[in-house]
Structure formats: structure tokens, C-alpha cells
Amino acid sequence: MLEKVVAMARARAAERSHPVMLAIAGDSASGKTTLSEGLTAALGADQCLSISIDDYHRHDRVERAALAITPLHPDGNHLDIVEQHLQLLALGRPILKPVYDHATGTLGRPEYVEPPAFVIVEGLLPLQTKLMRACFDVTVYLDPPEDLRQRWKVARDTTTRGYSRTDVLAELARRAPDSEAFVRPQRRDADIVVRFAPEVGPGADSPDAALSADILLRPTIRHPALDRILTEDRRAAVHLRIIRDDDGTPTDCLHVHGHASAHDARELGDAIWANLGVGAEPPSGLGLTGPDTRSEPLALTQLILLHHLLHASSRHPTRDDGMLSRT
């Protein structure tokens, strides 16, 4: 099977330099770009490439409307080309990547892309096929509550993409069947599932409510030894418990409280970072949601993913040790 061929090719190429591959899947406005931007900033733009599966749309916005197809449907995307390009990137080879302009809804001129040490692939359908999934070292699915995601989408599309609230709500309703059929099933194939949501209690419905994070750490990859890091004095900010996943499998769930103080969260982050054994300070720019706003649950989520990326990179001794951005 092709996905096994890809895995074998990557294993044979272990002595050569090839990138660590991370997938971030999720529905529109689920937080994929915010998560990936923090990781890219921490690793450095020269060491980390972030690309979007949205660039592989088969049709521009006008054509999609005429055909009555949404960008969530596999038939509306060149997934065969995605499979080819992910294989090439995973083996450290360049691609000629298409470009989709969200501002205009048009397809632009392709870009020549060479993979650096890390490649983040985010979008609606990065885990859609076995062959695509075989190209990644770590896979993530973002799973916010639907009412929160819709609120984020309305806010984003009305402020940065020129849509009216009525238009966005109508588009959400039109996309709902394809979201259910094609986007959400990717959750079962992710190594890590992240759910940002308001803490239960008074004020949870407020747009300004602090968001907690539930991070499901599935046993498909090796995670940081959080059970040894989470001492009693740190449990005010975070706690770890075992839950039943959707398929009934026992799974570790790390809950990061929305009310966690910066001191408690950063103390825990320092402990996670020390567990990695990297000879550098942890990146200071994690968790940013705006120029002057920081989310501690987001910062810890990004730190755990950064731990996975650097751990995977340590298996490739040809990598440059100076891969972390110091800014």
C-alpha cells in the first residue's frame, strides 16, 4: 500500500536530512492558523514552513458558487496533488505549491517551496487519506464547541474578509453537511485532539470569557512525562486525568484551566521544557492571540506540540542545533 511505501522511504532516508511534519486539522475558524503561527515564530521562519491545504482548492470562489460545492468537500480540492506534495515534502524535496487568495477568492501563481527543518500543514482536510496521514510525524485536530467556532468565524470573516454576518451564517449552514461528513471524521485519526472552550460557570457565554483547553494525548505517539511533572503544587493551573475517548479507548486528557495564572502556567511550561533537555530558554512568544494578549492554555498547547517537534527532530542528527528562535 502506498502509505506503507512512504513510511518505508522515510525510514530509509533517516540518515539524511528531512523535515519533521506536523498536521493541524480542523473546521474553518477553529484556531489552526493561530496555533501554527505561534509554533512558526518559536522555531523561526527560516527553520519552519507553514502551508495551508486551502491552497489546493480545485475551484475559485465564483466557480464554487456556480457548481454549488463547498471547499470542505474532497471533490472541491486537488487531494491527489496534496498527496504527491506531502510525499515530496516528507522526503525533503521541493514542490511547486498552488496559491489560494482568501481576500479575493481567486487562485494565484504557484510558489516554489523547499522544505526546511519543520513543515506545518494546516487546513480543512490534511488527514483525509491514509497516504496523507502517513507523511506526518505528529497529527493534531482542533475541536472547539460548535457555537464558539461559529462565533470565531463570524468575527473573522466580517472583520478581515469583508462578509456580512448574514452571509457568514448562511455559509455556515450550507457547509454543515460537508463538515459533518468530511472534516470532523479526521478527529479519530489525530494523535492529539485540542478543545478550547469557556470554563463552565457564570460568564461562560461572554465573548471575553477565558478559555480553557482540554488536550487529549492519545497513545499513538510518545508524549511528555506529564504525570511526573504535574506535582500537587501545580494542579491549580493544570490537571491530568484518564477519560474514555469516542471509541471507548482510555486516553490521557490534560486540562489547562482558563483562569490559570501566568506564573503557574509558565512554571509548568518550564518543567515541560526542562523534560525535553534542550539547551535553551523556552520561547517567550507562545500563547499570543494579539499584539498585547496572551492565552496560557494556548501557550501550553503550543509548548507540548513544540516538545513533540523537537523530540522528533532529535532523531535526525544532521539537523542544526540552533533551530529555536530566540525572539
N, C-alpha and C positions, 0 to 999 in steps of 0.2 A: 504494500500500500504506500502511496506517495508520502503520507505523513511520517511513516517509518523510515523512508529513504532520506527525508530531510533530517530527522533526528540522527541517523547514522552518519550523514555527511557532516553535520555539526560536530559530532563526536570525533570523527577522523580529522577535523580541522582544529582540534583543541590545541595543538601545538602552534597554530598560527593565531594572529590577532583577529578576532571577530567580535562584533558588538554584543553587549548584553541587551536583550529585547524585553520590553515591558509593554503589555497591552492594558489600556484603560477603556472599558466598555461601559455604555450606559445610554439612556434615552437623552433626548435633546434637553439642554439646560440642567443636567443632573450634577454638574460640577467638574466635568472631565478636564476642561481647559485650566481651571483654577488649580486643580491638583497637579497637572503636568507642568504648568508654568513654575510652580514652586520647586519642583524637582529639577527642572532645567536650570533655574537660577542657582540652585545649590551646587549642581555638578559643573556648571559653566557652559555657556553656549558653544564653546569650541570643543567640548567633550560630549555634549548631549544634543541629539537631534530629535525634535518632536514633529510628527507628521499626523495629519488627520485623514481618516478614511473618507470623510466628506469630499475630499479632492477627487475621489473616484466615482462621483455621480455620473451616470450614463447620459442624463439629460440636464439642460439648464432649467431655470425656474419656469419659463414660459412653456417649454416643451412638456414639463411635468404636469402643468395645469391642463394643457390640451389633451394629454394622454390619461389624465385622472390617475396618476401614480404618485406615491409619496416617496421621499428619499429614504424611508425606512424599509422599503420593500427590496429584497435582493435583486429583483429584476430591474430596479432603477439604478443599479450600481454595477460597475465592471469588477465583480468579485474575482473573476478569473485572472484579471490583471493584478489585483491585490495579492492573490496567492503567489503569482510569479515574483512580484516585487518584494514581498516579505521573505521569500526564499533567498533572493539575492542579497537583501539587507542582512539577513541572519548569517550569511556566509561572508559578510564583509565586502560585498560588491556594490558598485554604484547602480542607480536607477535613473530613468527619466520620468519624474513624477508629474502627473497631471495637477492642475490647479483649479479649484473652485472658489469664486469670489462671493462670499456671503452678502456683501454690501449690494452687489448688483444682480446676484443670482445667475451669473454667467460663468462659462468655462474659459479659463485663460491659457496663456502659453505655458507649456510644460517646463519644469525645472530639473536641471541635472543635480543629483544629490549623491554625495558619498557618505557612507555611514561612519560616524566617529565611534568613541568607546561605548556609548549608550544610545539606544534608539527607543523612544516612547511613541507608541502608535495609539492614538485615541480616536474614538468615534462611535457611531451607532452600531457598527457590525464587525468589529475586529476579531470576534471569536465565532464567526458564523459557520466556518467549516473546520473539519479536522485538520486539514492541511494548514490553514491559517493558524490554528491553535498550536500546532507542532513547531512553529517558528519562534515561540516566545519562551523565555526563561521564567517569567512571572506574569500572571494574569489577574486583573482586578475588575470587579463590576461595581458600579455606583448605584445604590438602590434607595434614594430618598423617598419619603412618603409622597404619594402622587399629588396631594394638594400643595405640598411645599414645592415640588418640581414645577408644577404649573404656575405657581406664583413667581418662581425664579424666571421661567420662560417669558411670562408676560412682562416682567420688569426689564429683562434683557432686550427682548425684541421691540418693545416700544421706545426704549431709550437709545439703543445703538443700531437698530436695523430698520427703523422708520415705519414700523407697523402700528396700526391702531389696536387697542385692547380687543375690540370686536373681532378683528381679523385673526389675532393670535388665538383667541378662544375657539374660533371656527376651525382653524388649522389643527389645533389640539384634538378636537372632536373627530376630524377627518383622519388623523393619524392613529387614533386609538386602536383600531383593529390590527394594524400592522405592528404597532408597538407590542401588543399582546402576543402576536404570532411570531415575530422575528427578533425583537430587541430583548425582551425580558427573559426568554429561554436561555440566553447566554449566561445568566446568573449561575446556572448549575455547573458551568464549565470553568468558573473563575477560582483561582487559588485563594483569593481574598475578596470578601464582599464588604463594602463600606456603606453604612447607612447614617447619614447626617440627619438629625431630627431634633425638634424642640424637646427639652425636658418636660416630662409630664407634670402638670400643675398649673396654678394661676398664671396667666400671661403667655401660655404656650402658643396661642393663636396670634400673638402680636408679631408684626413683621420684624421687630427688633429683638425678638426673643433669642437668647443664647442657644446655640445648637450643640447638642451632644453628638458623640459618634459611637456607633456600635461597629466593631471591626471583627468580622468572622475570619478566623485564621484556620483554614481547612488543612488537613494533614497531607495534602498533595505536595507540599514543599516544606522545607525545614524553616521554622520561624525562630525569632529571638527567644531566649530562655526567660520569658516574662514571669513565670512562676517563681523564679529565684530573684528577680529584680523587684517585684511588687511586694515590698515589705509592708508591715502594718502601718507605718507612719506615712506611706504614700497612697493608701487606699482612699483618702479623702478626695483625690483627684481622679483615680482610675481604679477599676476592679476587674478581675478576670474570673469568668465562670464558664462552666461547660453547659451548652444548650443542645437541643436536638435541631439539626439542620432540616431543611424542607423535605429531604428524603429519609429523615429519621437518624442520620449518622450523628454521633456525638461530636461536637465541634467546639473549640475554644472561642469564646466571644469576649473581646476586650471592650469594656465600656469606658469612654472618656467623658467625664461629666462636663456639661456646658458651663457650669459655674466653677470649674477648676481654676484656681488662681494661677497667674503666670509663674509664680515661684514654685508651686507644687508640680505643675506640668513640666517646667524646664528642668527641675531636679530629676524627674523621672526620665525625661529625654536624655539628660546627661548619662544616666545609668544605662539606658539602652545603647547609647553611643559608645560608652566605655566597653560594653559587652562585645562590640564589633572589633575593637582593638586597632582602630585607625589612629595613626599618629598625628592628629589634627583636632582642632576645636570643632564642635558641631556647627553646622551652618546657622547663621543668625537670621536669615531671611525667610525661614519656613513659617507657614501659617498666615501669610499675608492675604487678606481679602480686599485690600485697597491700600492707598498710599500711607494711611495712618491707622489702619485697623488690622488686628491680628486675632485669629481664632486658635486657641490652644488645642482643641480636638483636631483641627486640620493640621496643625504643626506636628502633632504626634503621629497622625496618619502618614504624613509625608516622610517623617523620620523612619517609621517602620519600613516603608517602601524603599527609602534610601538605603537602609540596612540591607535589604534583600538585593538591591542592585550592586552594592559594593561587595557583598559576600559572593555574588555570582561572578563579579569581575575578578575577585581574588583567585579564581580557578584558572585565570589566563595570565600567566606570569609575564607576558610580553607587554602588558599594559603599563602606561606611565603612572607612577605612584602619585604624581602631582595632579590628580584629576578633580579635586574638590575646589570649588570656587571659594575664595576666602572673603568675598564681599557679602 
